[in-house]
Structure formats: C-alpha cells, structure tokens
Amino acid sequence: MFDIKENLKKLPDKPGVYLHKDKMGKVIYVGKAVSLKNRVRQYFQSSKRQDAKVRAMVSHIEEFEYITTDTEMEALILENNLIKKYMPRYNVLLRDDKTYPYIKVTMGEEYPRILKTRKVITDGAKYFGPYTDVGAVNQMIDLLNDVFILKRCSAQNFTNGFQPCLNYHIHRCRGICTGTVSREEYGRQIQQAVDYLSGKNKGLLEELERRMIEASENLQFEQAAQYRDQIAAVKAVSEKQKVVLSAAGDMDVVLVSKGQVGVHVIVFFVRQGKHSGRETYHLQAMPEENNAEVLAAFLKQYYSPSIMVPKEILLEEDLPETELLEKWLTELRGSNVKLVVPQKGEKKAFLDLAKRDVIELSKVLDERARNQQEKASAISEALSSFFGFHAEGSWRIEAYDISNTNGVDSVGAMVVFENGKPVRKDYRRFKIRTIEGPNDYGSLQEVMYRRMKRGLQGDASFSKMPDLLLMDGGKNQVAVVEQVLSAMNVSIPVAGMVKDDRHRTRGLVYQQRELDLRSNPVLFKYIALIQEEVHRFAIDYHRGLRSKKLQKSILDEIDGVGEKRKLALLSAFGSIDAIRQASIEELTQVSGMNRTVAEKIHQHLHNSIVKQPL
C-alpha cells in the first residue's frame, strides 16, 4: 500500500512533474515544480489556506508519482504532454477539438502551389491564417488558382512524354509538365498571389480590371462577366479583413470569459495588422479559478508546432511564469515571442474593443453551454434508463462499423462520442489483416481484439475505455463482440444499432431485447447521429483505400482493362496473386470480361517478372 507520508520524505529537491492519482490509480492532476520536494508537500499541509478545488482534489489523492527533469522548461513541456495524455479531472483542460485552416504557398517547390492546410510545419512554405471562415479560404484559393492559372497537381518530376491532365486542356493550368512555362513568369504570378494574401489586393484588382476591359473590347462578354464577378469576390473577401493596427504584424488577443455555466477563452486573430476573425474555446475549469492561471493553462495546451505562434500575444493581465512561457513560445515559433499587457496606444484600444466584444459574447456562450448541458443531461438520463446503470461522469461511447466491397479492402472504423458530441481526435481506423473475404463478424472481432489489447497494454491512443460499445448491426454483431470481451476478461456493455427496411436507425439491441428508439426522441436522434457518423467514417476509409489501389495497379498496364474491369476482377478474386493464379476460363466468367481481354490479362501477369502490389 502506498504510504503518502513516507513517500513525501523521498521527494527530490529538483525540477520535474508530479501526478496525483485516486484509489483506482487514475491520474486526477498533473503539475510541474521547480522543486518537487517543496511543491508536492504543500498539498498535504494545512488545508486552511487551500481553495475549495484543491481541498476536493487532495481528499481523492491515494498516491502520487513524479518524473524529474533537468530544467523547468523540460518540466513545462512534459507537464503539457501528460495533461493532454491523461486529461486529468482537476486540471484546467482545453476541451474543444478544433483546428482552423491556413493557406499555404509551397515556396520550397520549383513551381509553388496554393493549398489549404490545418498544420503549420517548418518546410520553407509561406503560411497565412488561421482563418475561421473555411468558405472564405476555399474561395480565396479557387480565385487565385483561376486568376493566375497556377499549378494544381502535386507532381514534381515529369518524364519525357508525360501527358498533361484535364486541367491543362480546359485552361485551368499552364501545363508545367510540358516544359514550356518560364519559371520567372510563373514566379511573378505567385508573388502577386502572395501579395494579395499579405493584404495587398491592389495589384490583383488592377489585373482583373485590365482583363475585364480587354475581354469586353473583344466582345467576349461572358468572359468579361466572369472577371467582374471575380473583382466583386476580391472586394468581398478583403472587406472581411479590416486594418485595425497600423503598426502591428501578427498577433493574437487572448481573453477569458466566465459565465454562469462555463469558462471559455476567446482568441482574436490579427494578421498583418488586420483583424481576421475570432474563435471560442470551452475549458474544463471552475468559474472561481484565477483568470491568469486559466490563461496560462490555455496557452500551454493551445499553442503547438501545428499552430502558428504570432510575434505578440496580448493579454488583459500578467501571467505567472511569464518569462518561462515566452521562452517556450519562442522555441515553438523559432523567433522571439512576447506576452504583452498593453497600457496605452492602438494595442490597448484594440484590447478594450475585444473585451467589450467578449462581454456581449459571454451571454451567447452561456446560453449555448446551458443548451449543451441540458442536451447532454437528457441523453445521459435516456441512456441510464435503457441500460440500467449510470456512467461515472459523462458517457463515453465507442461505435464500430465494417466496410468492404465483396470482401475486398475490408476496414473497420471506430468513432467516439462524449457529452453528446463527437471526439474526432479519438477516432481510429483499422485495416483488416486476418480475415479473408466478406466476413463482417470475423472482421468485427479482429477490430475489437486489437482495440482492447492496445488499451490493456497501456497504449495512450486507446487508454480511455468506453462506458458503452455500439455496433452497427443487431444481435449477431453484439454476440461476436461479447465473445471477444469475455475472452479478454473485459466488462463493457455492448449494444447493436438496428436499422429498418429503409436503412434508417430503428432501435437498440441489448441483452437480447430491443428498444424501439422512435418512442424516445432524444435517444433516437443521438443514436441515429452516431450510426450515421461511424458508417460515414468507415465508408470514407474504405473508398480511400480502394481508390489508391485502383490508381496503382499492374492491371493498368494491360490494354482493355479499365477501372470497371479492374474493380470487377478485384471483387471476384480479391488480390493480384489470385487473379494471376486464375485460368483464362475463370477470368472470362468475370462480369464485363471477354476472352480476348482475359487472355491478355493471363499472359501479362504470367510474363511479369516482379509481382507489383496493388
């Protein structure tokens, strides 16, 4: 048994991270310290000076462990990683799983492209954003590609005789692959696009107006109308980004909003001195918690290598460990970052404007949070009523589905829901390895075995166990999964999501009985949402695999074999090796096949020296 008093004596006077655990061994709090010896002892001294949250946490601590580090910076990074891994109950947690798009110009390529991405990496590219309006991002990318006729494909090397794609033939690409495009001319077009993304739209508007006038003079009125619409689009997008700080570059303004229901952080994005949007993030935190500590916890969880860190972050008040946070953010960005509490001037004026906006926004956030709480509570009550037990805290549900085409490219999908909402970062995909042919039951058992094995072995990706497992199917799917759980000595309730004759959600099967969900509107909508989501996720993965195989196949080398015959062959035989072993007569029996093509397939596969993978 863990003796807290004895272990407190063994704590080192070194920087590091400590983990408090409850009686079940679950991590309930992660913290860092300059001196583990001094910091951890404070929790077990007189409770008179401790706030209610700390007293509640300490009452649940049954043991603790610690990890020493060489520096406080290393402790900060480790603390952040462990918080994201364990999501402890008593830490301030960033609950929203949101990433926003950037526009990327691939400057490291010989002929750069303009793309949408949700990750910022050090690759020599230029990144613009983040943008909260995904529609505006797509509109800008399409506009720039159309106006400057930029390269759209990812290919970098073009061999002799390389055939241009459809974009070239319909004049949506200059035909880089033909070798006739000047790098200098293309570079000028890319620079104009970069100028526009940097807020300098004058050059683009002048170019579009010149083209519109030229098309009109040549009586090409339809083309002129297209340029007119593009001019309107440029102006509309530009209107969304007003100059608010004449001397500023990139910065974020980060503020806390505490309502009656929840705690939120609002981030205002300023890029090139222009206000480009705002976004809200829900936190797991108590309303009475100190604003500065909430902000510090948010900054550590929000900024990462995949998020653009600006040169300045404007705050309402100074934070604890400001110098350490600045040093950490500077390492993330690769150049100097400052946490600023402005006292006067344009930045103070913009901060005050943002604060007034947050006051108004807090009413909306409160109402939204209240509605979400009521919805989650109604779902929890409905689930508890049906299953006859209550999950501790919010319900964590994992749903599974299998997808294949006649047994080819079988895949499994797992989606996760908590508090009535999908947790997309916890979604997982499985490529079926041990089952041949169209065997959904066997495939489902393989997926469940792999998922549970990794969770039991401590794999962080599967460490959180669900309160309920849902299968896309009925009694048989439930039965085969229960067999796996029983063999692995895992006790988790399993239910099946049953569909009606029109392939719509009908009911839930649990312990050999079925509940008609149509009599329970709350549960009906929730289960239908989960069933639709897991089916979509499985289908998307399966289609992606099938598309890749269809695009890269030795069958492509055979005259007379197109995509339809390719799919028919794979559906009939399952693999290239099986097709190779088939006789001409067996090949002829495949749908859409004739003897001439069957002979070509047989000869080509038997003459190929290297067996090429699909």
C-alpha positions as CSV (number, residue, x, y, z in Angstrom):
1,M,0.0,0.0,0.0
2,F,1.2,3.5,-0.9
3,D,2.3,5.4,2.2
4,I,2.0,9.1,1.4
5,K,4.0,10.4,4.4
6,E,6.9,8.1,3.7
7,N,7.0,9.0,0.0
8,L,6.9,12.7,0.8
9,K,10.2,12.2,2.6
10,K,11.8,10.8,-0.6
11,L,10.9,13.7,-2.9
12,P,14.0,15.2,-4.6
13,D,14.8,18.9,-4.5
14,K,14.8,19.0,-8.3
15,P,12.5,20.3,-11.1
16,G,10.0,17.9,-12.5
17,V,6.4,16.8,-13.0
18,Y,4.1,15.1,-10.4
19,L,1.0,13.1,-11.0
20,H,-1.7,12.7,-8.3
21,K,-3.8,9.5,-8.5
22,D,-7.1,8.4,-7.0
23,K,-7.9,5.0,-5.4
24,M,-8.4,3.4,-8.9
25,G,-5.0,4.5,-10.0
26,K,-6.4,7.1,-12.3
27,V,-4.4,10.4,-12.8
28,I,-6.5,13.2,-11.4
29,Y,-4.0,16.0,-11.6
30,V,-0.7,16.8,-13.3
31,G,1.5,19.7,-12.2
32,K,5.1,20.9,-12.6
33,A,7.5,22.2,-10.0
34,V,10.9,23.9,-9.7
35,S,11.3,21.8,-6.6
36,L,9.3,18.6,-6.4
37,K,10.1,18.4,-2.7
38,N,8.6,21.7,-1.8
39,R,5.7,21.8,-4.2
40,V,4.1,18.3,-3.6
41,R,4.4,18.7,0.2
42,Q,2.3,21.8,0.1
43,Y,-0.8,19.7,-0.9
44,F,-0.6,17.7,2.3
45,Q,-0.1,20.5,4.8
46,S,-2.8,22.6,6.5
47,S,-5.9,22.9,4.3
48,K,-6.9,26.3,5.8
49,R,-5.1,28.2,3.0
50,Q,-6.2,25.9,0.2
51,D,-9.2,26.8,-2.0
52,A,-12.2,24.5,-2.4
53,K,-10.9,22.9,-5.6
54,V,-7.6,21.9,-4.1
55,R,-9.2,20.6,-0.9
56,A,-11.6,18.4,-3.0
57,M,-8.7,17.1,-5.1
58,V,-6.5,16.3,-2.1
59,S,-9.4,14.3,-0.5
60,H,-9.2,12.0,-3.5
61,I,-5.4,11.5,-3.6
62,E,-4.4,8.0,-2.7
63,E,-0.9,8.1,-4.2
64,F,1.4,10.2,-6.4
65,E,4.4,9.7,-8.6
66,Y,6.9,12.1,-10.1
67,I,9.3,12.5,-13.0
68,T,12.4,14.6,-12.6
69,T,13.8,16.8,-15.4
70,D,17.0,18.8,-15.9
71,T,15.3,22.2,-16.3
72,E,12.0,23.9,-15.6
73,M,11.5,24.3,-19.4
74,E,11.6,20.5,-19.7
75,A,9.1,20.2,-16.9
76,L,6.7,22.6,-18.6
77,I,6.8,20.6,-21.9
78,L,6.4,17.3,-20.1
79,E,3.5,18.7,-18.0
80,N,1.7,19.8,-21.1
81,N,2.2,16.4,-22.8
82,L,0.9,14.5,-19.8
83,I,-2.1,16.7,-19.4
84,K,-3.1,16.1,-23.0
85,K,-2.5,12.3,-22.5
86,Y,-4.4,11.8,-19.2
87,M,-7.0,14.7,-19.4
88,P,-7.0,14.8,-15.5
89,R,-10.2,15.8,-13.7
90,Y,-8.7,18.7,-11.7
91,N,-6.6,20.3,-14.3
92,V,-7.8,23.2,-16.4
93,L,-8.4,21.5,-19.8
94,L,-8.9,22.7,-23.3
95,R,-11.9,20.6,-24.3
96,D,-12.6,21.8,-27.8
97,D,-11.0,19.7,-30.5
98,K,-10.8,22.4,-33.2
99,T,-8.2,23.2,-35.8
100,Y,-8.6,26.0,-38.3
101,P,-7.3,26.2,-41.8
102,Y,-4.3,28.1,-43.1
103,I,-3.5,29.0,-46.7
104,K,-0.1,27.5,-47.6
105,V,2.1,28.6,-50.6
106,T,4.7,25.9,-51.2
107,M,7.6,28.2,-51.8
108,G,10.1,25.3,-51.5
109,E,8.9,23.8,-54.8
110,E,10.2,24.8,-58.2
111,Y,6.6,25.8,-59.2
112,P,4.8,26.7,-56.0
113,R,1.2,25.8,-55.4
114,I,-1.5,27.3,-53.1
115,L,-3.2,24.9,-50.8
116,K,-5.4,24.7,-47.7
117,T,-3.9,23.1,-44.7
118,R,-4.6,22.7,-40.9
119,K,-0.9,22.2,-39.9
120,V,2.0,24.6,-39.8
121,I,5.4,22.9,-40.3
122,T,8.9,24.2,-41.0
123,D,9.2,23.4,-44.6
124,G,10.1,26.7,-46.3
125,A,6.4,27.4,-47.2
126,K,4.6,30.6,-46.5
127,Y,1.5,30.3,-44.3
128,F,-1.4,32.7,-44.0
129,G,-4.0,32.4,-41.3
130,P,-5.6,30.9,-39.3
131,Y,-9.0,31.7,-40.9
132,T,-12.2,30.9,-39.0
133,D,-14.3,31.1,-42.2
134,V,-13.5,27.9,-44.2
135,G,-15.7,29.0,-47.0
136,A,-13.6,32.2,-47.4
137,V,-10.4,30.1,-47.5
138,N,-11.8,27.9,-50.3
139,Q,-13.0,31.0,-52.2
140,M,-9.6,32.7,-52.0
141,I,-7.7,29.6,-53.1
142,D,-10.0,29.0,-56.1
143,L,-9.9,32.6,-57.0
144,L,-6.1,32.8,-57.0
145,N,-5.7,29.5,-58.9
146,D,-8.2,30.7,-61.5
147,V,-6.9,34.2,-61.9
148,F,-3.2,33.3,-62.2
149,I,-3.7,29.8,-63.7
150,L,-1.5,28.1,-61.1
151,K,-0.2,24.6,-60.9
152,R,-2.7,22.4,-59.0
153,C,-1.1,18.9,-59.0
154,S,1.5,17.6,-56.5
155,A,3.8,16.0,-59.1
156,Q,7.3,17.4,-59.1
157,N,9.1,15.4,-61.8
158,F,7.9,14.9,-65.3
159,T,9.4,12.3,-67.6
160,N,9.6,12.6,-71.4
161,G,6.2,12.0,-72.9
162,F,4.3,12.9,-69.7
163,Q,0.7,13.6,-70.7
164,P,-0.9,16.8,-69.3
165,C,-4.0,16.3,-67.2
166,L,-7.5,17.7,-67.7
167,N,-6.8,21.0,-66.0
168,Y,-4.4,21.8,-68.8
169,H,-6.9,21.0,-71.6
170,I,-9.6,23.2,-70.0
171,H,-7.1,26.0,-69.5
172,R,-7.0,25.8,-65.7
173,C,-3.3,25.1,-65.6
174,R,-0.4,26.5,-67.7
175,G,1.0,23.0,-68.3
176,I,4.1,23.0,-66.1
177,C,4.6,19.3,-67.1
178,T,5.0,20.3,-70.8
179,G,8.2,22.2,-70.0
180,T,7.1,25.3,-71.8
181,V,6.4,27.5,-68.8
182,S,9.0,30.1,-67.7
183,R,10.0,29.9,-64.0
184,E,10.4,33.6,-64.0
185,E,6.9,34.4,-65.4
186,Y,5.4,31.8,-63.0
187,G,7.3,33.3,-60.1
188,R,5.8,36.7,-60.9
189,Q,2.3,35.2,-60.8
190,I,3.0,33.5,-57.4
191,Q,4.3,36.7,-56.0
192,Q,1.2,38.6,-56.9
193,A,-0.8,35.9,-55.2
194,V,1.4,36.2,-52.1
195,D,0.9,40.0,-52.2
196,Y,-2.8,39.5,-52.2
197,L,-2.7,37.1,-49.2
198,S,-0.5,39.6,-47.4
199,G,-3.2,42.2,-47.7
200,K,-2.1,44.0,-50.9
201,N,-5.0,43.5,-53.2
202,K,-4.5,46.5,-55.4
203,G,-2.3,44.6,-57.9
204,L,-4.9,41.8,-58.2
205,L,-7.8,44.2,-58.7
206,E,-5.9,46.1,-61.4
207,E,-5.0,42.8,-63.2
208,L,-8.6,41.7,-63.1
209,E,-10.0,45.0,-64.3
210,R,-7.4,45.0,-67.2
211,R,-8.6,41.6,-68.2
212,M,-12.3,42.5,-67.9
213,I,-11.8,45.6,-70.1
214,E,-9.8,43.6,-72.7
215,A,-12.5,40.9,-72.8
216,S,-15.2,43.5,-73.2
217,E,-13.4,45.2,-76.1
218,N,-13.1,41.9,-77.8
219,L,-16.8,41.3,-77.4
220,Q,-16.2,38.4,-75.0
221,F,-18.9,39.4,-72.7
222,E,-19.3,36.1,-70.9
223,Q,-15.6,36.2,-70.0
224,A,-15.9,39.8,-69.0
225,A,-18.7,38.9,-66.7
226,Q,-16.6,36.3,-65.0
227,Y,-13.8,38.8,-64.4
228,R,-16.5,41.2,-63.0
229,D,-17.6,38.5,-60.5
230,Q,-14.0,37.8,-59.5
231,I,-13.5,41.5,-58.8
232,A,-16.6,41.5,-56.6
233,A,-15.2,38.4,-54.8
234,V,-11.8,40.0,-54.1
235,K,-13.5,43.1,-52.7
236,A,-15.9,41.0,-50.6
237,V,-13.1,38.9,-49.1
238,S,-11.0,42.0,-48.4
239,E,-13.8,43.6,-46.6
240,K,-13.7,40.9,-44.0
241,Q,-10.2,41.9,-43.0
242,K,-10.2,45.5,-41.8
243,V,-6.9,47.2,-40.8
244,V,-7.1,47.7,-37.0
245,L,-3.5,48.2,-36.1
246,S,-1.4,50.2,-38.5
247,A,2.0,49.3,-37.0
248,A,1.2,45.7,-36.0
249,G,2.2,42.5,-37.7
250,D,0.8,39.2,-36.5
251,M,-0.6,38.9,-33.0
252,D,-3.3,37.1,-31.0
253,V,-5.5,38.6,-28.3
254,V,-6.5,36.1,-25.7
255,L,-9.2,36.8,-23.1
256,V,-11.2,34.7,-20.6
257,S,-15.0,34.7,-20.4
258,K,-16.6,33.4,-17.3
259,G,-20.3,33.0,-17.4
260,Q,-22.9,31.3,-15.1
261,V,-22.5,28.0,-16.9
262,G,-18.9,27.6,-18.2
263,V,-15.5,29.0,-18.7
264,H,-14.3,30.0,-22.2
265,V,-11.3,31.5,-23.8
266,I,-11.7,33.8,-26.8
267,V,-8.8,34.2,-29.3
268,F,-8.9,37.2,-31.7
269,F,-6.6,36.8,-34.7
270,V,-4.7,39.8,-36.1
271,R,-2.6,39.1,-39.2
272,Q,-0.6,41.8,-41.0
273,G,-2.4,44.4,-38.8
274,K,-5.8,43.1,-39.9
275,H,-8.4,41.6,-37.7
276,S,-9.0,38.2,-39.4
277,G,-11.5,36.6,-37.1
278,R,-12.1,35.2,-33.6
279,E,-12.8,31.8,-32.1
280,T,-14.0,30.5,-28.7
281,Y,-12.7,27.5,-26.8
282,H,-14.5,25.8,-23.9
283,L,-12.4,24.9,-20.9
284,Q,-12.9,22.4,-18.1
285,A,-12.4,24.8,-15.3
286,M,-14.2,26.2,-12.2
287,P,-15.6,29.7,-12.5
288,E,-13.8,30.7,-9.3
289,E,-10.4,29.8,-10.7
290,N,-7.9,32.6,-11.2
291,N,-8.0,34.1,-14.7
292,A,-4.2,34.3,-15.0
293,E,-3.9,30.6,-14.2
294,V,-6.6,29.7,-16.6
295,L,-4.9,31.7,-19.4
296,A,-1.5,30.1,-18.7
297,A,-3.0,26.6,-18.8
298,F,-4.8,27.5,-22.1
299,L,-1.7,28.9,-23.8
300,K,0.3,25.7,-23.0
301,Q,-2.4,23.5,-24.4
302,Y,-3.4,25.6,-27.4
303,Y,-0.1,26.6,-29.0
304,S,1.8,23.7,-30.6
305,P,4.1,23.0,-33.6
306,S,1.0,22.8,-35.8
307,I,-0.4,26.2,-34.7
308,M,1.1,29.4,-36.0
309,V,2.5,31.3,-33.0
310,P,2.4,35.1,-33.5
311,K,5.1,37.5,-32.5
312,E,2.9,39.0,-29.8
313,I,0.1,37.7,-27.6
314,L,-2.0,40.5,-26.0
315,L,-3.4,39.7,-22.5
316,E,-5.5,41.5,-20.0
317,E,-3.2,40.8,-17.1
318,D,0.3,39.4,-16.3
319,L,0.6,35.7,-16.0
320,P,2.6,33.6,-13.6
321,E,5.9,32.4,-15.1
322,T,5.6,34.9,-18.0
323,E,9.3,34.7,-18.7
324,L,9.2,30.8,-18.9
325,L,6.1,30.9,-21.2
326,E,7.8,33.4,-23.5
327,K,10.9,31.3,-23.7
328,W,8.8,28.2,-24.6
329,L,6.7,30.0,-27.2
330,T,9.8,31.5,-28.7
331,E,11.2,27.9,-29.2
332,L,7.9,26.9,-30.8
333,R,7.9,29.9,-33.2
334,G,11.6,29.9,-33.9
335,S,11.9,33.6,-33.2
336,N,11.1,36.0,-30.4
337,V,7.6,36.0,-28.9
338,K,6.3,38.4,-26.3
339,L,3.3,38.3,-23.9
340,V,2.1,41.8,-23.7
341,V,-0.3,43.6,-21.4
342,P,-0.8,46.9,-23.3
343,Q,-1.2,50.1,-21.2
344,K,-1.8,52.7,-24.0
345,G,-2.0,53.2,-27.7
346,E,-3.6,51.2,-30.6
347,K,-3.0,47.9,-28.9
348,K,-4.7,49.0,-25.7
349,A,-7.6,50.3,-27.8
350,F,-8.0,47.0,-29.6
351,L,-7.7,45.1,-26.4
352,D,-10.5,47.2,-24.9
353,L,-12.6,46.7,-28.1
354,A,-12.1,42.9,-27.8
355,K,-13.1,43.0,-24.1
356,R,-16.3,44.7,-24.9
357,D,-17.0,42.1,-27.6
358,V,-16.3,39.3,-25.1
359,I,-18.9,40.8,-22.6
360,E,-21.6,40.6,-25.3
361,L,-20.3,37.2,-26.5
362,S,-20.4,35.7,-23.0
363,K,-24.2,35.9,-23.0
364,V,-24.3,33.8,-26.2
365,L,-21.7,31.4,-24.8
366,D,-23.6,30.9,-21.6
367,E,-26.8,30.1,-23.5
368,R,-25.0,27.7,-25.8
369,A,-23.3,26.0,-22.8
370,R,-26.6,25.7,-21.0
371,N,-28.3,24.2,-24.0
372,Q,-25.4,21.7,-24.4
373,Q,-25.6,20.8,-20.7
374,E,-29.3,20.2,-21.0
375,K,-28.9,18.1,-24.1
376,A,-26.1,16.0,-22.5
377,S,-28.1,15.5,-19.4
378,A,-31.2,14.4,-21.3
379,I,-29.0,11.9,-23.3
380,S,-27.4,10.6,-20.1
381,E,-30.8,10.1,-18.5
382,A,-32.1,8.3,-21.5
383,L,-29.1,6.0,-21.7
384,S,-29.2,5.3,-18.0
385,S,-32.8,4.5,-18.1
386,F,-32.4,2.0,-21.0
387,F,-29.2,0.3,-19.9
388,G,-30.0,0.3,-16.2
389,F,-26.7,1.8,-14.9
390,H,-25.1,5.2,-14.6
391,A,-21.7,6.0,-16.1
392,E,-19.3,7.9,-13.8
393,G,-19.2,11.5,-15.2
394,S,-20.2,11.8,-18.8
395,W,-20.9,8.8,-21.1
396,R,-18.0,7.8,-23.3
397,I,-19.4,5.8,-26.2
398,E,-17.4,4.0,-28.9
399,A,-19.2,2.9,-32.1
400,Y,-17.9,0.4,-34.7
401,D,-18.7,-0.5,-38.3
402,I,-17.1,-2.7,-41.0
403,S,-16.9,-1.7,-44.7
404,N,-15.7,-3.7,-47.8
405,T,-16.6,-4.4,-51.4
406,N,-17.4,-8.2,-51.6
407,G,-14.7,-8.8,-49.0
408,V,-12.0,-6.7,-50.8
409,D,-10.2,-4.0,-48.8
410,S,-12.1,-4.7,-45.5
411,V,-11.7,-2.0,-43.0
412,G,-13.1,-1.2,-39.5
413,A,-13.9,2.2,-38.1
414,M,-14.3,3.5,-34.5
415,V,-15.9,6.8,-33.6
416,V,-16.1,8.3,-30.1
417,F,-18.8,10.4,-28.5
418,E,-18.8,12.2,-25.1
419,N,-21.3,14.6,-23.7
420,G,-23.4,14.2,-26.8
421,K,-20.6,15.4,-29.1
422,P,-18.1,13.6,-31.3
423,V,-14.5,13.5,-30.1
424,R,-12.8,13.3,-33.5
425,K,-9.2,13.2,-32.2
426,D,-10.1,9.8,-30.7
427,Y,-11.5,8.3,-34.0
428,R,-9.5,5.3,-35.2
429,R,-9.3,3.2,-38.4
430,F,-8.4,-0.4,-38.8
431,K,-7.3,-2.3,-41.9
432,I,-8.4,-5.9,-41.5
433,R,-5.4,-8.2,-41.5
434,T,-6.5,-11.8,-40.6
435,I,-9.9,-12.2,-42.3
436,E,-10.3,-13.2,-45.9
437,G,-13.5,-12.4,-47.9
438,P,-16.8,-10.8,-46.9
439,N,-16.8,-11.8,-43.2
440,D,-18.1,-8.9,-41.2
441,Y,-18.4,-10.9,-37.9
442,G,-14.8,-12.0,-38.1
443,S,-13.6,-8.5,-39.1
444,L,-15.5,-7.0,-36.1
445,Q,-13.9,-9.5,-33.7
446,E,-10.4,-8.6,-35.1
447,V,-11.1,-4.9,-34.7
448,M,-12.4,-5.3,-31.1
449,Y,-9.5,-7.6,-30.1
450,R,-6.9,-5.1,-31.4
451,R,-8.6,-2.1,-29.8
452,M,-8.9,-3.8,-26.4
453,K,-5.4,-5.3,-26.5
454,R,-3.8,-1.9,-27.1
455,G,-5.9,-0.3,-24.4
456,L,-5.0,-3.0,-21.9
457,Q,-1.3,-2.7,-22.8
458,G,-1.3,1.0,-22.0
459,D,-1.3,2.4,-25.5
460,A,-2.0,6.1,-25.0
461,S,-4.1,6.2,-28.2
462,F,-6.5,3.7,-26.6
463,S,-6.0,4.3,-22.9
464,K,-9.5,5.7,-22.2
465,M,-12.0,2.8,-22.0
466,P,-15.6,3.4,-23.0
467,D,-18.7,3.1,-20.9
468,L,-20.6,1.6,-23.8
469,L,-19.8,-0.1,-27.1
470,L,-22.2,0.3,-30.0
471,M,-22.1,-2.0,-33.1
472,D,-23.6,-1.1,-36.4
473,G,-25.8,-4.2,-36.5
474,G,-28.1,-6.4,-34.5
475,K,-27.9,-9.5,-32.2
476,N,-25.2,-11.3,-34.1
477,Q,-22.8,-8.4,-34.1
478,V,-23.3,-7.9,-30.4
479,A,-22.8,-11.6,-29.7
480,V,-19.4,-11.9,-31.5
481,V,-18.1,-8.8,-29.8
482,E,-19.2,-10.1,-26.4
483,Q,-17.2,-13.3,-27.1
484,V,-14.1,-11.3,-27.6
485,L,-14.6,-9.2,-24.4
486,S,-15.3,-12.2,-22.4
487,A,-12.1,-14.0,-23.6
488,M,-10.1,-10.9,-22.7
489,N,-11.9,-10.5,-19.3
490,V,-13.2,-7.1,-20.2
491,S,-16.6,-6.0,-18.8
492,I,-18.2,-3.3,-21.0
493,P,-21.8,-3.3,-22.1
494,V,-22.4,-3.9,-25.8
495,A,-25.4,-2.9,-27.9
496,G,-26.4,-3.1,-31.5
497,M,-27.8,-0.2,-33.6
498,V,-30.6,-1.8,-35.7
499,K,-31.9,-0.3,-38.9
500,D,-35.3,-0.6,-40.5
501,D,-36.1,-1.8,-44.1
502,R,-35.3,1.7,-45.4
503,H,-31.8,1.5,-43.9
504,R,-32.6,4.1,-41.2
505,T,-32.0,3.8,-37.5
506,R,-34.8,1.8,-35.8
507,G,-33.7,0.6,-32.3
508,L,-31.0,-0.6,-29.9
509,V,-30.4,-4.3,-29.1
510,Y,-29.1,-5.0,-25.6
511,Q,-29.2,-8.3,-23.6
512,Q,-31.4,-10.0,-26.2
513,R,-34.1,-7.3,-26.1
514,E,-34.7,-4.4,-28.5
515,L,-35.9,-0.9,-27.7
516,D,-37.8,0.9,-30.4
517,L,-36.0,4.3,-30.4
518,R,-38.8,6.1,-32.2
519,S,-40.6,6.2,-28.8
520,N,-37.7,8.1,-27.3
521,P,-36.9,11.2,-29.5
522,V,-33.8,12.2,-27.5
523,L,-32.1,8.8,-27.8
524,F,-33.4,8.3,-31.3
525,K,-31.6,11.4,-32.6
526,Y,-28.4,10.7,-30.7
527,I,-28.1,7.0,-31.8
528,A,-29.0,7.9,-35.4
529,L,-26.2,10.6,-35.4
530,I,-23.7,8.0,-34.0
531,Q,-24.7,5.4,-36.5
532,E,-24.5,7.8,-39.4
533,E,-21.1,9.0,-38.3
534,V,-19.5,5.6,-37.9
535,H,-20.9,4.5,-41.2
536,R,-19.6,7.6,-43.0
537,F,-16.2,7.2,-41.3
538,A,-15.9,3.6,-42.4
539,I,-17.0,4.2,-45.9
540,D,-14.6,7.1,-46.4
541,Y,-11.7,5.0,-45.3
542,H,-12.7,2.1,-47.5
543,R,-13.2,4.3,-50.5
544,G,-9.8,5.9,-49.9
545,L,-8.0,2.5,-49.9
546,R,-9.9,1.3,-52.9
547,S,-9.1,4.5,-54.8
548,K,-5.4,4.1,-54.1
549,K,-5.4,0.6,-55.3
550,L,-7.3,1.3,-58.4
551,Q,-4.9,4.1,-59.2
552,K,-1.8,2.0,-58.8
553,S,-2.1,-1.5,-60.2
554,I,-0.3,-3.8,-62.6
555,L,-3.7,-4.2,-64.3
556,D,-3.3,-0.6,-65.6
557,E,-0.6,-1.8,-67.9
558,I,-3.0,-4.2,-69.7
559,D,-4.8,-2.9,-72.8
560,G,-8.5,-3.3,-72.5
561,V,-8.6,-3.2,-68.6
562,G,-10.3,0.0,-67.3
563,E,-11.5,0.9,-63.8
564,K,-14.7,-1.1,-64.1
565,R,-13.0,-4.3,-65.2
566,K,-10.3,-3.7,-62.6
567,L,-12.9,-3.4,-59.8
568,A,-14.7,-6.5,-61.1
569,L,-11.5,-8.5,-61.1
570,L,-10.6,-7.4,-57.6
571,S,-14.1,-8.1,-56.4
572,A,-14.1,-11.6,-57.9
573,F,-10.6,-12.7,-56.8
574,G,-9.6,-10.4,-54.0
575,S,-5.9,-9.8,-55.0
576,I,-3.5,-9.7,-57.9
577,D,-2.0,-13.0,-56.8
578,A,-5.4,-14.7,-57.0
579,I,-6.0,-13.1,-60.4
580,R,-2.6,-14.4,-61.6
581,Q,-3.5,-18.0,-60.5
582,A,-6.8,-17.9,-62.3
583,S,-7.3,-19.7,-65.6
584,I,-8.4,-17.9,-68.8
585,E,-11.8,-19.6,-68.4
586,E,-12.2,-18.3,-64.8
587,L,-11.2,-14.8,-65.9
588,T,-13.8,-14.9,-68.7
589,Q,-16.5,-15.5,-66.1
590,V,-15.9,-12.1,-64.5
591,S,-18.6,-9.5,-65.2
592,G,-17.9,-7.4,-68.2
593,M,-15.0,-9.6,-69.4
594,N,-14.4,-11.2,-72.8
595,R,-12.0,-13.9,-73.8
596,T,-9.6,-11.6,-75.7
597,V,-9.0,-9.4,-72.7
598,A,-8.9,-12.4,-70.4
599,E,-6.1,-13.8,-72.5
600,K,-4.2,-10.5,-72.3
601,I,-4.5,-10.4,-68.5
602,H,-3.4,-14.0,-68.2
603,Q,-0.4,-13.5,-70.4
604,H,0.7,-10.2,-68.9
605,L,0.5,-11.4,-65.3
606,H,2.5,-14.6,-66.1
607,N,5.1,-12.7,-68.0
608,S,5.6,-10.1,-65.3
609,I,8.9,-10.8,-63.5
610,V,8.1,-8.7,-60.4
611,K,4.8,-9.1,-58.6
612,Q,3.6,-5.5,-58.3
613,P,1.5,-4.6,-55.3
614,L,-1.9,-3.0,-55.8
